[in-house]
Amino acid sequence: MARTALVTGGTRGIGRAICEALKAEGYTVAANYAGNVEVATQFTDETGIPSYKWSVADYEACKDGIGEVEAAHGPVEILVNNAGITRDAPFHKMTQIQWREVVETNLSGLFNMTHPLWPAMRDRGFGRVINISSINGLKGQFGQANYSAAKAGDLGFTRSLAMEGARKGITVNAICPGYIATDMVMAVPEEIRNQIIAGIPVGRLGETMDVARCVTFLASDQASFITGATLSVNGGQYMSG
């Protein structure tokens, strides 16, 4: 029986590529989304992957949503925490709401999704938790004190949980994408986009599948000795030790 994977923020951009890549590898895949019903419906129609609506910022909604997914598809053994939002502003103009919304989704969302699944993963002696952080969680970014703080927190969460899960057959790893050619990035004016590309040593934006391929590897049995790792997928734009 195929293992079930749940991908948050899975109906568009990087999340969609992850869902499609996991399905291609033979996993049973379910996608979570927070808001855009039209996009989610189109995603499900085109991919055959079911989509479920709830906010990862709401713990009880996560518990209920996970329960719905597991009732339909069996126990979730692979969790990809991909959902994220931005509320960019220079810090002196940033509101408490902008701070709270980003931290609750991008950081607390990892707790809200992983915590309900963790006991069963421990009991089964198997689990894969893959957290999608960001290059800006490593290096910081002007106007993103909230986002960078949350994404850096994702890395601390990853390393700590990896220690707790290791003896129970659970691996916990993080991926830090750089600039990926999603709709959001491609909507940036061409002049600015060219400036971004000029700072990437490989000379191009990343593709969503560059990230998705890393997820499928980390989800596989071949990655069972890799845990607590941070994989940078940024074309050499930022190199950290």
C-alpha positions in Angstrom: 0.0 0.0 0.0 1.4 3.4 -1.0 2.4 5.8 1.8 0.3 8.9 2.2 1.8 12.3 1.9 0.2 15.6 2.9 1.5 18.8 1.4 0.4 22.1 2.9 0.0 25.0 0.5 0.0 22.3 -2.1 -2.3 23.6 -4.9 0.0 26.2 -6.5 3.7 27.1 -7.1 6.3 25.0 -5.3 3.6 23.1 -3.4 1.9 22.0 -6.6 5.2 20.8 -8.0 5.9 18.8 -4.8 2.4 17.2 -5.0 2.9 16.2 -8.6 6.4 14.8 -8.0 5.3 12.8 -5.0 2.4 11.3 -7.0 4.8 10.4 -9.8 6.9 8.5 -7.3 3.8 6.4 -6.3 2.7 8.1 -3.1 -0.9 8.8 -2.3 -1.0 12.6 -2.1 -3.3 15.1 -0.5 -3.0 18.8 -0.8 -4.0 21.4 1.8 -4.8 25.0 0.8 -6.0 28.0 2.7 -8.0 30.3 0.5 -8.4 30.1 -3.3 -11.1 27.6 -4.0 -11.0 28.2 -7.8 -7.3 27.4 -8.0 -7.7 24.4 -5.7 -10.5 23.0 -7.8 -8.5 23.5 -11.0 -5.5 21.8 -9.4 -7.6 18.8 -8.4 -9.2 18.5 -11.8 -5.9 18.7 -13.6 -3.8 16.4 -11.3 -6.4 14.1 -9.7 -4.9 15.0 -6.3 -7.6 15.8 -3.7 -7.4 19.2 -2.0 -8.6 20.1 1.5 -9.2 23.6 2.8 -8.0 24.8 6.2 -5.6 27.4 7.7 -2.4 25.9 9.1 -2.4 28.9 11.6 -5.4 27.2 13.4 -4.4 24.2 15.5 -7.9 22.7 15.8 -8.5 23.2 12.0 -5.3 21.3 11.4 -6.4 18.4 13.6 -9.7 18.2 11.9 -8.2 18.5 8.5 -5.7 15.8 9.1 -8.5 13.6 10.4 -10.4 14.1 7.2 -7.4 13.3 5.1 -6.5 10.2 7.1 -10.1 8.9 7.0 -10.0 9.1 3.2 -6.4 8.0 2.5 -5.0 6.3 5.5 -2.3 7.5 8.0 -0.2 10.4 6.9 3.4 9.2 7.0 5.0 12.0 5.0 4.3 15.7 5.9 5.6 18.5 3.8 5.1 21.8 5.6 5.1 24.2 2.6 2.4 26.7 3.3 3.6 30.2 3.8 2.6 33.9 3.4 4.4 37.2 3.2 3.4 40.6 4.8 6.4 42.6 3.8 7.2 46.0 5.3 10.2 47.9 6.7 10.3 47.1 10.4 9.5 50.7 11.4 6.3 50.5 9.4 5.5 46.8 10.2 2.3 46.3 12.2 1.7 43.8 14.9 -0.9 42.1 12.7 1.7 41.8 9.9 4.1 40.2 12.3 1.6 37.9 13.9 0.0 36.6 10.7 3.3 35.6 9.2 4.7 34.0 12.4 1.4 32.1 13.0 1.4 30.7 9.5 5.1 30.2 8.7 6.3 29.1 12.1 3.4 28.1 14.3 1.9 26.3 11.3 4.7 23.8 11.5 3.8 23.0 15.1 0.0 22.9 14.3 0.5 20.4 11.5 3.3 18.2 12.9 2.1 17.9 16.5 -1.1 16.0 15.7 0.8 13.5 13.5 3.8 13.0 15.7 2.5 10.4 18.2 1.3 8.0 15.4 4.6 8.4 13.6 6.4 7.5 16.8 4.2 4.5 17.3 4.7 3.3 13.7 8.4 3.8 13.8 8.4 5.7 10.6 7.8 9.3 9.5 9.1 12.0 7.2 8.7 15.7 8.0 10.0 18.1 5.4 9.9 21.8 6.1 10.1 24.3 3.4 12.0 27.3 4.8 13.7 30.0 2.7 17.0 31.5 1.7 15.9 34.5 3.7 15.7 32.4 6.8 19.4 31.9 6.4 20.6 35.4 5.4 17.7 37.8 6.3 16.0 40.3 3.9 15.2 43.9 4.0 11.5 44.4 4.7 11.0 40.8 5.9 11.8 40.8 9.6 8.7 38.8 10.2 9.2 36.3 7.3 12.9 35.8 7.9 12.4 35.3 11.6 9.7 32.7 11.0 11.7 30.9 8.4 14.8 30.9 10.6 12.6 29.5 13.4 11.6 26.7 11.0 15.3 25.6 10.9 15.6 25.5 14.7 12.3 23.5 14.8 13.7 21.1 12.2 16.9 20.4 14.1 15.3 20.0 17.5 12.6 17.7 16.2 15.1 15.6 14.3 16.9 14.8 17.5 13.6 13.6 19.1 12.5 11.6 16.1 15.7 9.9 15.1 15.4 6.8 17.4 11.8 6.4 16.3 12.5 6.2 12.5 11.3 9.7 11.9 13.5 12.1 9.9 13.0 15.8 9.9 14.7 18.0 7.3 14.4 21.5 5.8 14.8 22.9 2.3 15.7 26.5 1.8 14.7 27.6 -1.7 16.1 30.7 -3.2 14.4 32.7 -6.0 12.1 30.2 -7.8 10.2 31.0 -11.0 6.7 31.0 -9.4 3.9 33.2 -10.5 4.8 35.7 -7.7 8.4 36.0 -8.8 7.6 36.2 -12.5 5.2 39.0 -11.8 8.2 41.2 -10.6 9.2 43.8 -13.2 11.7 42.3 -15.7 14.4 44.9 -14.7 14.2 43.8 -11.1 14.1 40.1 -12.1 17.2 40.6 -14.1 19.0 42.1 -11.1 18.0 39.1 -9.1 19.3 36.7 -11.7 22.6 38.6 -11.9 23.2 37.7 -8.2 22.6 34.0 -8.8 25.9 32.3 -9.8 24.2 29.6 -11.9 22.6 32.5 -13.9 18.9 31.6 -13.7 15.9 31.4 -11.5 15.1 28.0 -9.9 12.3 25.9 -11.2 9.6 24.5 -8.9 10.8 21.0 -9.7 14.3 21.8 -8.4 12.6 21.9 -5.0 10.2 19.1 -5.6 13.0 16.7 -6.5 14.7 17.4 -3.2 11.4 16.6 -1.4 10.9 13.3 -3.1 14.5 12.3 -2.2 14.1 13.3 1.5 10.8 11.4 1.6 12.3 8.2 0.3 13.8 5.3 2.1 17.2 6.2 0.5 17.3 9.3 2.7 16.8 7.4 6.0 20.3 8.5 7.3 19.7 12.2 6.6 18.0 14.1 9.4 18.3 17.6 10.9 19.7 18.8 7.6 19.1 22.0 5.7 19.3 21.7 1.9 19.8 25.0 0.1 18.3 25.2 -3.4 19.4 28.6 -4.5 21.8 28.3 -7.4 24.7 29.4 -5.2 23.1 32.7 -4.3 23.8 32.2 -0.6 26.3 29.6 0.8 26.3 28.9 4.5 28.4 26.4 6.4 
